[in-house]
Amino acid sequence: MDGPSPSFLWTEPTTQGRTSTEPAEIEGLPAEIGIWIFVLGDMTIFGAFFVTFLVEARQHQPAFVLAAGELARPLGLLNTVVLLTSSLIVALALAAHRGSNVVKTRRLLLAAAVCGGIFGVVKAFEYSLEISHAHAPGTGLFFTFYFVLTGVHLLHVLIGTGLVLAWRSRTQRIDGWTPNRRFAETAAIYWHMVDLLWVVIFALLYLVYLR
Amino acid sequence: MNINRKVLNTAALGGPAAVILTLAGWLIAGMLPLPLGPGRSTQTIVHFFTGDADRVMVGFVLASLGVALILPMFALISVHLLRLEGRAPVMSFMQLGSGSITVLINMFPQMIFAIAAFRIHRTGSEIVMLNDLAWLLLFTGILPFMIQNVSIGIAILNSDNSVFPRWLAFLNFLVAFSFIPDPLAYFFKTGPFAWNGIFVFWLALTAYCVFLIAMSWACVRANASLADDAAAG
């Protein structure tokens, strides 16, 4: 590749400048196998949600088209931008942490957590908007899926924000990258999964049945 | 090894034994392969319990007995968590306490199903109420289950790999997550979120069976390492 890579595309450092006691990094999977089992399992459960949604939508297409038109698309789009940005920030934080730039890591992780908070506030506002328009979880199957899918996803966002903040507090308590690596990579993988799931949820709920 | 090892390995089989006996009981009772949903007519539900009441009672009594076989395995899990936690073993106690409650939550509904079939001259609404009571008790009280999974997961993540593998912690978190949709069963009479829907009955049943079988496998492995410790000590 020509030119410098963006900093989130982290390249393996050479062994120069590393003390001999430090183990070699990045062998096999990032983080550990367990988080990947979790990610695949969780995404399979969400996959089942999505397939069920599509099957039900086929059977009740006019109602789904009508209901999908009622969603606050600008708010959904705003949250998509917020989460995509947060994913970039988390990737940059991981690169900063690997480079042992603690100040930058902490600043970026705070920004990522703020994104998680913004997502939650926008979602809460969106829920109150829908409920004030008499679109409750019991108002037809589309809104059931809307509240269940986004609600379970919001729970994921809150847990992810907690993980990001825990990662941030670790940077103060535990020096260096190697002892923090497993936790940091696990939190980052989880965060990217939450982002990825939202992209699919946004497309399915807000866009697919739009006329 | 001595008798103690045999006792430990037998305790580890409690989970799979409970799975087999409960599923067999449900098959006999007719709850499997496809359970009746909350949207079915009173007549259908009455027929389910009174059409062949003895068979239904045999099935659910078997299930109610089978479920309790999990208890020895839960005790064994706490024994191994105690090895991980040292002198402040709060996760071990949380696991055992919440796990014991889950056995009650799993056991009483089977008995209520059997009670529904106990008298064939009950009114339809009485049988429907017992059926509702059993189903909603069985699936919606998710927090003891989730606390148990999370306690096991946290204890494992805060330890080295010597007793349980770390991925088992993440599997426990995943099982806990899979119970999240269950309280929706209160709000739906049909569809994927009703008590017989894929996000309540099938997801929870699959996750719980995976949990019991994985923990059984991990306990047998941990028993072996306990024997090694004893030999070394």
Interface residues (C-beta under 8 A of the other chain):
Chain A: E32 I33 G34 I35 I37 F38 G41 D42 I45 A48 F49 T52 E56 P137 G138 L141 T144 V148 V152 L155
Chain B: R166 W167 L168 A169 F170 L171 F173 L174 F177 S178 I180 P181 L184 F187 F188 G191 P192 F193 I198 F199 L203
